[in-house]
């Protein structure tokens, strides 16, 4: 942006020739580069001269103008001589063509290669305005970001003179204006939660800037923090009255009224979708591939398509397709969804809800997957169905997205997954008719008509073969009950057997039907077809089909299948692909396979019927558990080198997969999470309790992830019950410590203490160092969380003894860090620092990245308690990226909380508020208890900033949380509220 206009620029532009490329910076320290190399531009006064010329946009400045700019009304006696000297030095440094003498003055020569950061910022800002005017908000936000990126600290930093001072003020005002435009676009695009932290810091730095206050109110309101939003208005009104004697501007008052009315339009972003090619919003395209030979169902396709069209004019279009297994619900829904996808340009979501299986998908887990598909980082996905559903609906607001919910169990499973916003639609398939799903358009899908069935059969088998035996073909599709799944499998079998006639196939199906006459009519035809397909498999294919159906996971990888079948991955992949060719197996994704739920049930029936003994079935499931345990133990060992816990895990026959690095190992763990945890739950039924417990221990990172915490807790609880019923104290003890860990992570300390107490009792009976050490440590943490420091110290000292006796240094370091926090609570800051430093030393010595971050976290708390906030922040700044790399959003949020505390100790409340807001924005700080702690610190920071109304709102929310949990922190917050009221 030019301070004096551009009128002289063209006149003083130089021909390119062979001149050097020059680049200048004024939006920070004044600097220069020639061909990318820094150029010394001299003393502060000399740099002030350069800045004055650069900001005139190529115009000539007279000598007197420059003297006034550098020295104001009291120039030195030899000011003109000094000016000439500065100009001569600059010409020598930059090149003769860069500084031009003209008419007793000077100007910067602007050649084609010359760049000035202020000009670059101005160009980006102009393009941003054009993009915003044209409706391209995402591009506009990106361009404003590029403009703001030109700033590098204070403009014209450390330059003397009145001109520099005036320009600093102007350039800072310009920066704030650009920032307000970008923040406004952030809010229009649905990034309200992300910008609260930035706006909190900005309003602290510029308390009288009403536009920033307005944006903060809107961001808080859209983040579900209405009380705080209203408190911002109250604080602003009070401040303006005290400082300026005026009321808030009308726009701010109107916003307050709209918030009081809970204006629905206000809660909705202007736009929540991104154009192609941008990274700000991911357009999901999750629909499974449609079958190329889709046949018939014309009326249903038209009916459902018409319903989806209405999504543009009503809150939400919901269609639910019901029918028996194998009738073609999924095929129809996928076909319709593909047909209508152009009407939903912002993307399509898909989930198999596994409603007909033994473990239907949990809505919370499905919502987590949808949010990630929509571009929400794991760290921003909250716990709990209601919280995720709320974020899901907010994310979809203003977008046009189609959601296909396949194989739903019932309406209760579906409700949290519905978009609930105009322009979106949901298509549901289920075996039950969802009469209790309000507003849904219900479609009952029956079997195919004979004509449709014949058409499908003909498309797969071929017109010539069917035409020659049309009566036999009709007998065949009738034997298939006119069910698409059965027809497809039978036809695929015939197509692969060129020597078979249609009549031969019809006779075989009739025989199978007689063998299955005890079945219900609907499933009868399907199972008869399965029998036909299964009966034609080669021995290895049939074995693979039977055994793989025993696994409970939603799908299975090639390596897991290879372990289960006791074959090489290459042999296994060939077998799986051959089963895909017969339509008995589906390819879910490259390297992953799954069964239709009816086919899985049939495969299990075959396994029970055809395996020589139950031992082979048990052996296959045992090999799968072995594979998961061995591989997950390798992940644990990579993440925690030197931790002897892995040496106490049950030995496995399978060696497990090997990983080159920790990142690849974690990728595998999080990809296999659902299958791995399903294996744990299934193992509770077949007696492999000890290995299942060890698998939970090795996979404990899943409990901390937030994404898989609920499924992990369910598996741990099931294992506890099964172990207790079986009287296996060893397995139960290990399951109890993992359940304790889950409760601790989520802030449920009373439950955690109960589980840890039970684990301690079991450890005394089994003499298991893993259960014994972990249980003592967990009891110490529970006591610490309840401010029972002396009690906690006793448990933690005993835990150290157990781990030292076992030679488990990393676990010893973990307890030392917890003991450090206990000493801090007892006021022994010096010993708290020493204990945490011991933990840091052990982890650093053993190369444990993630655990080192935990120790640095503990050390930072001790340093903050000792009044050494700067050192504490240094530790936390080192720990934060390590938590992020380890995919531990809970610890990332906790680190932001401790940074807020450290900044408060350093009397820097603006920074404290910013980090507290970042902890809240992560939505994964570890349950309500930790959220209450963050709100308490945020309230302290806001109170110190003079935002007392908002501070009280934070404390009231924190008090509600602590009282509901019966936490001792409630008394502290009550005192804060009382003192605020008294003030």
N, C-alpha and C positions, 0 to 999 in steps of 0.2 A: 504493500500500500504506500503510495507516494505522499510525502508530507506537503510538497509544493506543486504538484501537478507534473505533467509530462511534456509541456510545450516545447522545451528545448532539446528533447531527447533525440529526435530524428536528426536535427541539425548537427549534433555532436557525435552521431554514430560513426564509427570508423570502418573502413573496408576491412574485410577479413584478412586478406593476404596471408602472411605467415605469423600473425600475432599469436601470443600465448592465450590460453583459456584462463580467465580470471573468475574467481568466485569470492563473494563477500558476504559476511554475516553481520547484521546489526541487531537481530532479535535474540540477543545474548551478549557475551563479550564481543567487541568489534574485532573481527579477524579477517584475514585474506589468504587465498590459496592461488598459486599459479600452477596450472597443469596438475592439480591434485596435491601439490606440496605446499606446506604452510610457508607464509611469507611474514617476516617480522615487520610490523607496522608502527613500531616505536613507542614513545612515551604516551601517557594518558592524553596530553594536549594534542599530540600528533594524531592519535586515534580519534579524538573528538573532531579534528578537522576532517578526517576521512569520513566519519559518520555524517557530518553536516553536508558534505558533498554528495554522498550516496543517497541521502534521504531527499535531495532536491531533484532526483529523477533525471539527471543529465543537464539540468539548467545551470547556467553560469551564476556563481555567487560573487558579488563584489568583495574586495578586500575588507571594506568597512563592515559589511554584513557578516563576514567570517570572524572578524575581531569581536563584534558584538556577541556572536554565537559562542565564542570560546571564553570570553572574559566579562561580558555584560557591561555594566555602566562604569566599571573601574578597571580598564585594561592597563597592563604595564606600560612603562614609558616607551619601550622599544617593541610594541606589539606587532607593528607591521613587519619589522625585521624578523621577529620570531616566526610570524606567519609564513614569510618567504622561506625561512629555513625548514619549517615543517613540510612545506610543499615540495621543496627540493629533495628532501629525504624520501618523501613518499614516491616521487617520480623515479628516484633511483631504485627504490624497492620494488615498485610495481611495473616499471617500464615507462618509457617516454610517452607512448601512445595512451597510457591509462590516465594520466593527469594532464589536462590541457590548460594552458594559460591563454586568457582571452579578455581583451578590453579591461585590463587591470584587475581581472578576477580569475577564478579557477572553476573548472568543471571536470567531472569524471567522464572519460571517453568510453562510451558504451558500444563495444563491438559485438558481433554476433555470438561470440563465445562468452560474454560476460553474464554472470548470474548474481543476483542479490536476493537473499532469503526473503526479504520483505516483499519484493516483486513476485517471487514464487508463491508466497502465501496469498497475496492479492489475487493472483491468477486462479489459484485453487478455490478461493472464496467466491470469486465471480462465477466459476463453473458450478459450484455448489448451489448458488442462488438459482441458476438456470435449471439445474436438475430438480431442485425442490419445486420450482414453479411448474415444471413439466410433469410433476407427480412421481418422479423417481426418487423416493425418499432414501432408499438404501445407497444409491450412488451419491446423493447429496451428503449423507452422513459420512461416507467414506472420504469425500472431497474436503469436508470441513476438518476431518481428522488429519488429512495431509497438510492442510493449511496450518493447523495448530502444531503439527510436528516440526514446523520451521523454528519455533521458539526453543531456545536453549538457556533457560534461566531468565534473569532480569535483562530486559533490552538495554543496550548501551551500558552494560555493567561497568561501574567504577570510572565512568567518564565525568570530567568536571564541566562546569559551564551551564548557564541558564538554558541554552538551546537543548543540550542533552537532557536536562531535567524535564523540560516541557515535552520533549519527544518520548521520554520514558513513560510519562503519564498517558500520552496519547496512544502509544503502542500497547500499553497494558489494558487500557479501555477497549481497544480494538480486539485484543486477545479474549477478554471476557465476553464481548459481544459474540465473537465466533463460537466461543465455548457454549454460550447460552443457546445458540442456534443448533449446535450439535446435540446438546442435552435434550432439547425439545424434540429433535428427530429420534433420539433414543427412546423417549417416552411414546412417541407416535408409533414406533415399531415394536413396542412391547417389552423393552429392556428396563422396566421400572425397578425391578429388584436389584439389578446390577448397578444402577446409577445412584442409589440412595447413599452409598458410602461416599462417592465423589461429591454429591450435592451437600452432604453434611459437612464435609471439610470446607467446601467453598463458602457456605453460609457462615461458617465460623470465621473465615478469613475476610469476608465481605459482608458483615452483618446487616448493613443498610441497603443492600442491593435486593430490591423487592422481587425482581424477576427470578432470581435464584431461589428465593423463598417459595415462590409460586410453583416452580418446578419441583421443589422438594415436597411440598404438600401433595402434589399430584402423584409423585413417585411412591410416597408412603401410602396414600389411599389405595392405589392400585396394587400395592404389596400386602393389602389386608391389614394395615396399621392405621385405622381411621382415627383412633384417639390421639396418636402422635401427630397425624396430619392437622387435626384441629388445634393441637397444642402449638404447632409451628405458627399458626395464624395468631393465636393469643400472644405468643412471645414477640412476634413481629409488631403487633399493634402496640404493645407496651413499650418496646424499644423505640419505635418511631415517635411515640408521644414524649418519651423522656428525652430523646436526643434532638429531635427536630420540631416537636410540637405539632405533628401532623398525623392524620389517619392513614391507614393503608390505602393504596390506590384501588380504584373500583374493581379492577380485574381480580385482585386478591380477595376482596370482600365477596365478590360473586362466586369465586371458587369455594370459599368457606361455606356459603349457603348451599351450593350443590353437594358438597360433602355431607352436610347435615341432612340433606334430603336423600342421601344414598343414591344419587343419580346414576342410573345404570349406564347411560351413555358415557358418563365421565370415567367409569371403570373400564371401558373398552378402548384399547389402543386404536388409533386411526387406521393403522395398517399393521398386519402381523405376518406378512409374507415377503419373500425376497425374490428378485428377478433371477433368471438363470445366470449361472456363473459367479454368483456372490457367495461368500463364505459365511454371511451373517445368518442365513437360514437354510437349513437342509430340507430339500424337497424329497420326502420319502417316496419310494416306488417299490413297495413291498408285496404287491400282488403276485401270487404264484402264476406260473405260465398257464395260459389257457390251452385246452386240448385242441389240436388242429382239426379233429374230426367231430367237434361238437354237433349234436344232432337234435332236431326237433325243439320242443319246449317253446315254440314261437309265442304262444299266448302269455306264458310266464315271463319270457324275456321282455315282451312289450309292457306287461303290467308293472314289473319291477323297474324297468327303465323309466316309465312315466312317473313312478313314485320318486325316483332319484332326482328327476328334473325339478320337482317341487321344492327341493332344498334351497333354491335361490330365493324363494318367496316366503318361507316360514322358518321358524326357529330351528327345526331339525327334522330331516326325513329319516324315519326308521322303518325298515322292512325286515320281517322275521320269517324265514323259510323253514317250515317244519316238515318232517317226514322220517320214515324208517331208515335204518342203516342201509347204505348201498343204493338208495333211490336216486342219487345224483345231486344232492343239495349243494355240496361244495363246488362241483363242476358247473352247475347253473349259476351259483353266486359269483364265482370267479369270471365266468363268461360275461355276465351282466356288468360286473365291475369294470372289466376291460372295455366293454362297449361304452360305458359312461365316463371313462377316465378323463376325457377332454373337458367335461363339465366340472372337474375338480382339479384345476391347474396347480394347486399348491401341494398336491401329493395324495398318495393312497397308503393307508396303514393296513396291516394284516396280522392276525394272531390266531393260532390254533389253540382254542381254550380247553381242549382235551376233556370235554364234558362227559364223554362216554367212557373214559378210562378210570383207573383206580385213584388217580391223583389229579383232579381237575386243576387247571392253572389258577393261581391266586390272582385276583384283580390287582393287588398291589404290585406284583411282579410284572404283570402285563403293562400296567401304567408306566413302570420304570423303563421297560423296553420301548414303549411308544415315545416317551419323553426323550430318550437317547436318540431315537430315530428322527425326532424333530429338531435335533441339534442341541439339546440340553446336556451340559456336561454332567458326569456322575456326581460331581461335588455339589451340584445345585439341585439334585433330586432329593426331596425330603422323605422321611419315613412316614408310614401310615397311609392307608387307603384314601382317607378324606383329604389329606394334604396333597397327595399326588394327583388326585382327581381334580382338585381346585387348580393346581398348577397346569394340569393338562388342558382344562377348559380355557384357562387364561392364555395358554400358548396357542390354542386353536382360534381364539377370538379374532375375527376379521379375516380368517383364512377360509378357503373352500377345500376341504379335505374329505375324502371318502374313507371310512373305516369298515373293513370286513372282519367280522368276528365269527370265526368258523367253529362249529362243533361246540356250541355253548351248552352248559349244563342246565341253567335255568335263568330266570330274569334277574335274580339277585346277583349272579355272577356278572351279568351284562351291564347293569345300571351304572356302576362307577366308570365304565369305559365309553359311555355315550358322550359325544362332543357337546351337545347342549347349546349350540350357537347357530345362528342363521348362516346358511351357505354350506354347512357340513351335512353329511349323511352317514348313516350306519346301516350296513347290511349284515344280517345275522342268520346263521344256520344252526339248527338244533333238532334233536329227536323229539323234543317236547314242544307243544303248542304254547306260545308265550302269551296267554290271555291276560296275564297280570303285568305285562309291560305296557304302561300307559302310552297311548298315542301311536303304538306300532301298527303298521299295516301288515296283517297276517296273511301268509300264503301257505296253503297246504299242498305239498308236492306229492303226487301219487306216482305209481309206476308209469313207464312209458306206454303209449298206445302201441298196438301191434305194428302199425305202419312206422312209427318212430323207431321202435326196437329193430325192425328189419333194416331200416336205413342205416342205423349205427352198425349193426352186424355186417352189412354189406360193405360199408366204408372200410372196415378193418380187414375183412376176409378177401374181398374182391368181388366185383360184379359177376365175373364169369363163373366162379365156383358156386356162388349163391344162386345165380340164374338157372344153373343146371339142376339144382335140387331145392327148389323154392319151398316145397312142402316140408322137407326135412329141416330147412332153415327156420321155418315158422315153428316147428316142433322144438327146435333148439332154444329159440328166444322165449318160447312159452315155458320150457323147462327151467329157464333162468328167471322165471317169474316176472319177465319184462323189466327187471331191475338193471339199470345201466352198469353198475359195478360188475354184476355177474355176467352180463353180456360181454363186457369188455374183456374180462379174464378168459371166458370161453372162446371168444373170437381170436384173441391173441394166441391162445394155445393152438387153434386150428390153423391160423396164418403161419405159425412156425413149423407145422407138420404138413408138408406138401403132399405126402402120401395118404393122408387121412381124407375121407370124404365127409361131407356134411352129415350124411346119414349115420356114419360111424360115430361122430361126435354126439349126435342126438341120442343114439342108443346108450352110450356111456353115461350121459347125463341122466337118462331115465333110471339107469341102475343106481347111480349115486343117490337119487331122490328117494328110492325105495329104502336105501340104507339109512336115510336121515328123516324118516317119516315121523319121528317123535318130536321134531322141531316145530316151532311156530311157522306159520305160512310165510311170513316175510323173510325171516332168516334162513328158511329152508332152502330157497333157491340160491341164496348167496353161498351158503355152506356147501351145497352140492357143487357149485362152480369151483369153490376153493379145493374141494376134494379132487376134482378133475385136474386142476392146475397142479396141485401138490403131487398127485399120483404120477405125473409125467416128469417130475424133477429127477435129475440124476442123484445118486446117493449123497454126494458132497453138498449139492444144492439143497436137498431136503434137510440134511443135518443142520446146515447154516440157517435155513428158514425156521426150523423148530427152536434152535437154541437162542438165536438172537431175539426171538419174541419174548423170551423170559425177562429181559431187562426192562426196568420200569421207566427209564429216562424218556424224555420227549423225542429224542433221536439218538443216534450212536455214530461215533467216528470210526474211520477205517481201523485205526490202531486199537481202539477199545474192542471193536468186533474181532479183530485178529487175536487179541488176548482171550476173548471169550471162546472162540473156535479153536484155539491152539494151532493157528496157522500163521504163515507169514503175511505181512500186510499186502504184498503183491497178490498172493493167492486169494486173500480175503476180498480185495477190491474186485477181482475178476468174478468171484462168486456173487458179490453184492450187485454188480452191474448186470449179471445174468438174471438175477431175481427181479431187478427193475424191468428188464425186457419182458418178463412174464406178467407184469403188473401186480405181482405179489409184494413188491417193495417200492417205495418212492425215494427219489433222490432229492433230499431236502435242500442241499447246497453242495458245492464241491467238497468231496471227502466226507459227507455226512448223509445218513440214510434214516428213513423212518417207515413205520407201518401205518396203514389205515387202521383205526382202532378195531374194526371187525376182523381184519386180517390178523392183527396181533392176538386177539382172543382165540382165533382159530389156530394160530401157530402154537399157542400154549396148550391147546387141546391136543394137538399132534404130539407135542413134547411129552405130555402125560401118557398118551396112548402108545406111542411108537418107540420111545427110548427104551433100551433094554432094562434099565433100572433107574430109580430116582437118583442114583449116585452120579450119573452123567449130567443130569440137570443141575444137581448141586455143584458138581465140579466146574461146570461152565460159569455159573454165577460166582463161584469162588475165584475163578481166574479173573473175572471182571473186577471183583473187589480187590484182588491182588494188584492188578494193573493200576487201578486208581490210587491205591495206597502207595505203591512203589513210586509212581510218578509224582504224586503230590508230596511225598517225602523228599524227593529231589528238589522240588520247588521250595519247600521249607528250608532245606539245607543251603540252597543258593541265597535265599533271603536272609538266613541267619547262620552264617558260617561259624563253625565251632560250637554250636548249641548241641549239647549231648542228648537233648530230648529225642532226636531221630534215632539214636542208638537204643533207646528204650522202646521203640515201636516194634510191633510184631514183625518177625521176619517174613518175607514174601518170596515165593518162587519166581515170580515175574520180576525182571530187573527194572522195569519202568522205562519211560522215555528219557533221553538225555537232552539237555538244553545248553546252548552255547553261552547264553547270558541270562541275567535276571529278568530282563524285560520280556524276552520270549517265554520264559517260564511262567511269568505272571499272566501273559496273554493266554497261555494254555489253561491255567487255573480258572480264569474268569470265563473263558469260553465253555469249559466243561462243568461249570458250577452246578447247573440244574441237574445234569446227568449224575454227577458225583454225589450230590446230596440225595438224589433219588435212590442211588445205590446204598447209601447209609440207611435210609428208611426201610428199604427192602431187606436189608441184612438183619433188621430186627425181627423179621419173620422167619428167617432160615437159620438162626442161631450163630451167625458169624459176628458175635457182639464185640469181641475184643478188637478185631481188625477194623470194624466199623467205628469204634471209639477212637482208635488211632488215626483213622482217616479224618475224623473231625479235628483232632489236634493238629494234624499236618496242614489242614485247610483252614486254620483259624483266621487267616487274612480275609476270608469271605465274611466272617462275622463283623469285621471292622469296616467293610466296604460300604454299608448302607444299602446297596443295591440288592445284595443277597442275604442280608441279616435275618429277615423274617423266615426265609426258607431254612437257613442254618439253625435258627432257634427251634423250628418245628422238628428238624431231624434230631437235634440234641435231646429235646424233650421225649420224643418217641424212643430213643435209645435208652434214656434213663428208666422209662417205664418197663421196657423189655428186659433190661439187665436186672432190675429189681425183681421182676416176676420170675426170672430164671435163677435168682440167687447168686448172680455173678458179681461179687463185690468189686473185683478188679476192673471190669468193664464199666460198672456203674460209677465207680469213683472217677474215672477219666471222663465219662459223659457228664458227670456233675460239674467238673471244673470247666468244661466248655460251656455248659449252660450258665454257670456263674459268670464266665467271661461275657456272654451275650447280655446278661442283665447289667453288668457293670458298664459296658459300652453304651447302653441305652439309659443309664442313670437310674436304674431300678435297684437301688442298693440294699433295700430290705430283702428282696427276693434273692439277690446275689449272696447276701450273708447266709441265708437259709441253705442255699445250695452248697456254699463253701463249708458250712458247718457239717453237713451230711458227708461231703467229700473227705473232710478231716477224719471223721469216724471210720470211714471205709479205708482210708490210708493206714490207719493204725492196725487194721486187720490184715491188710495185704502187703504192708511194708513196701509200697510202690513209691519210689522217690519222685516220680512225675506228679502223681496225685497229691502226695504229701507236701511237696514244695509249692506247687501251684495253689493248693487250698489255703495254706498258711499266708501266702502272698495276697491272695484274694480277700481273706478275712482282714488282713491289714489295710487293704484299700477300702473295704467297706467301713471299717472303723474310722479311717482318715476322712472319708466323705461325710461322716456324721460328727466330725470334730472330736472324736474320742481318741486323742492322740496317744496317751499312755498305753491304752489297750492295743492300738495299732502297732506301736513300737514293739511290744512283746511278740506279736505274731510275726512281724517282719524280721526280727532278729532270729527267730526260730527257722524261718524260711531260708535265711542266709546260711545257717548251719547245714540244712538239708542239701542245698545246692552245692555248697563247698565240699561236703562229704562226697557228693556225686561227681565232683570235678566239672560242674556245669557253670563255667564262668559267665557266659552271656546271661543266664537266668539270675545268677548272683548279682550281676550289674543292674538288672531290672529291679530287683528288690532294693538295692542300694539307692536307686533313684526314688523309689517310693518312700524309703526310710528318710531320705533327704527332705521330702515334703512333710513328713511327720515331724521332723526336728524343726522345720520352719514353722509349723503350727504351734510348736512348744516354745517358740522364740529363740531357739538355738541356731541363729543364722550362720555362724562360723562353721559349725559342724555340718549344717545343711549343705553349705557350699562344698566342703571337703567330700562329703558322701557322693554328691552329684558328680564332682570331678573324678572320683574313683570310677563311677559308672561310665563317664565319657572316655576315660583312659582305656578301660577294658574293651569297650565297643570299637574304639579307634584301632586298638592293637589287633583286633580280630577282623577288621574290615567289614563291619556290620553297618551298612548304610542306614537302613530304616531304624534300627535300634539305636544307632548313634544319634539320630534326630530326637528320639525319645529322651535320651540322656541330656542332650543339649536343652531340651524343653524343661526338664527338671532343674538343670543348672540355672537356666534363665529365671525360673521362679525364685530360686534361692538368692540370686544376685539382686533381683528386684526387691526382695524382702530386706536385703542388706543395704538398700539405697544406692546400688550400683546399676542404675537403669541403662546406661549406655552399653555396658558390658552385656547386660541381659538381652538387649536388642540385637547385639552382634550375634549372640548364640541363636536367637530365634530367626534371624535373617538367614543363618546357615541351615537351620532345621526345616524351614518352610518349604523350600524347593525339594528337599528329600521326601517329605510327606507327600508332596504332589506327585513326584515320580513313582512313589510306592502305591499310589491310588488309595490313599487313606484320607478321605475327606473329613472324617471325624477329627483326626489329629491336625489336619490343615486348619480347620475351624478353631480347634483348641489353641493352636499357635497364634492365630490372630487375636484370640481372647487375651492371651498372656502378653502379646505386644501392646494391646490396649492398656493393660495394667501397668506395663513398664512405662509407657508414655505418660500415664497419669502420675506415676511416681516421679517422672522427670518434669512434671508440670507443663506438659504439652497436650492439653485436652483435645485440640482439633485433630491431631494425629491419632489420639486414643479413640475418639469417636469414629474416625474413618476405619480403623481396624476392627472395632466392635461391629460396625455395620458389615464389614466383609465377612466376619464370622457368621452373622445372621443370614447374609445373602447365600452362603454355602448351603444353608438348610440341612446341614449334616453334622452339627456340633455335638451330637451324641445324646439326643433325648431332651425332654423338657427341663430336667435339672440343669443341664449345661446351658440351655437357652436362657433359663432364669439368671444364671451367673453372667451371661453376656449382657442381658438387659440391665442388670444392676450396674455393671461397669459403664455401659453406654449412658445410663442415667447420670452417673457421676460426671462423666465427661461433658455431657450437655449442660448440666448444672454449672460446671466451671466456666462454660462458654456463655453463660447468661440465658440459656434456653430452658428456663425453669419449668415452663409448662410441659414441654416435651419430655423433660427429665422425669417429671412426676408420672407422666403416662407410661414411661418405660418401667419405673419402679412399681407402679400398680400392676402391670402385667407380670412382672417378676414375682410380686407378692402372691398373686393368684396362683401361679405355678407352685411356689414353695409351700403354700398352705395346702394345696391339693396333694402334695407329696409328703406333707408333715415333716418338712426339712427344717433344720435349725437356722438356715439362712433367712427364714421368714422374719425372725426377730430383728436382724440387721436391717432388712428393707423397711420394716415398720418404723424404725428409728429415722431412716432417711426420709421417709414420707412425712413423719411428724415434724422433723426439723424444717422441711420445705414448707409445710403449712404455717409453721410458726414464723418463718421468715417473711 
